[in-house]
Amino acid sequence: MAQETTPPPSRTQSKASSGRKDTPSPVADSSNSADKTSPLLPIDWAPSIKYLVLLQIVAHAGMASWCASAFIPAFLQMSKFFHRSIGDMTYLVGAYTLMMGAGVLLWNPLADRYGRRPVLLLSLSECIIATCGVAVSKSYASIMVARIFQGLGVCAPLSLGAAYMKEMYPPRNRGTALGIWTLSITCGPFIAPFICGFIAHHTTWTWIIWLEALMLAAILLFELVFLPEAVPGTPCFRNLYTLRDILVQLPTSPNTVTGDFFLTTRKTLAAVRYPSVWLAGLAFAVPYGYIAVSISSLFPVVYGALYHFSPATQGLLYLPMLIGSLLAECGTGRAGDKCVAADLSSPLGVLIGRRNAGYAASEKAIDAESPTFVTAIGRSEGDVRSDSTKVPEMRLVIALLGMLICIAGLLWFGFGVEKHLHWAHLAVATGLAAYGAQMVTSITFSYVVDCYPKSAKEVVTIMNFFRVLSSFVVLFYNQRLNKAVGYGLAFGIEAIVSGVFGLGGLGVLVAVGGKFR
């Protein structure tokens, strides 16, 4: 309820913020300072603004994984151009993914200090310049350097995107939004080769890179006009009451900065100490590395050398993985949200919820410490008590099912290549593996954000670091392992490792995740 000394809030703001006390805005909107003195938080934005922001974040994050794998169908062309082996070409992917994990340690502190919008625009601009450098490279050394800077610039939305999702959506439907965001990251390695295989077949590999540059430039222009700032107190923040308000995004207080660079870095690194984060991170990252990276990077060898398919045909065979990921996300996000919303007296609540019900005390403590969190959720005091019984470990049942599907897909693909089965077997196997991987990815990201809502950006950064580390390591031994022991045994080993980290880690969280939190 507003104080008497402040003007009454607008009708739109009063509906979204009933039951909470207005406070002066750190950065007042110059055009509305007379009658709108409190910040309109992202949770209170109109649905049209949320959809527009979600579209931009999804497109930007999707380009991070697109650029990683786009030229895989052109590995043979590139190996001849640079006079290097196909194995050396995979190192270009490995260096890129490694910088994706390290780069967020630079962008996160800058985002806390200057805001998310300027950091996303700056990182994307740097990525466009590096992408042009990749396209004009004439030596292996120069393209490796350009790929390193490309990975550095493209990684910002991999952590800041989750922060936007956390601030725009309440827990009851946050899983769906995070699922769409993770879907863009998961599907990028499948969509890019599917399209770029035709480009490699009809032109040269450089046109694949120029296409990347054009797509990144289009996203930059779109974000320059339509991407709002979500952190009150940062230079570009302004209240957004209608879609028209989003069109002017100039800094209102250019000299205003918040946050501490080294403190933010320490907070990010400190998130590693949370067992729930690294158990969920390993459970998601290990199968992701084997499916999105291992299988994808083997397409030129398997379908090119063994099945004698052209680059265009190889690109088509990424389609089952894309379809599997899309089908998985159609129900995974909502199913996870329904599991969390289930009553503790339900069978799922009795089996998992009650043993981890310490989340209620944890969430109340968070609400008491951080008024911003209660405000962002937009709930009354009674709502806080009812939602405090929700247990995030109840989501993980779906991730366990996804892990079993992942393992089945890996085994099917490995033994299918070993026995030289019809290519349709391999296509179905890769689609099945991608289906399971997307289920695990969507659920684990939603889980860690539910566990640590105030540190969503930091825990997601650690999750993505596990992902890029897994991708980097897999690329260095994948082809050698398959040559040494055969595809059947190699993928059998990968299935066992996925079971240990995936089923084992998720099982521990289901059993005692509440105590870890």
Disulfide bonds with the S-S distance in Angstrom:
none
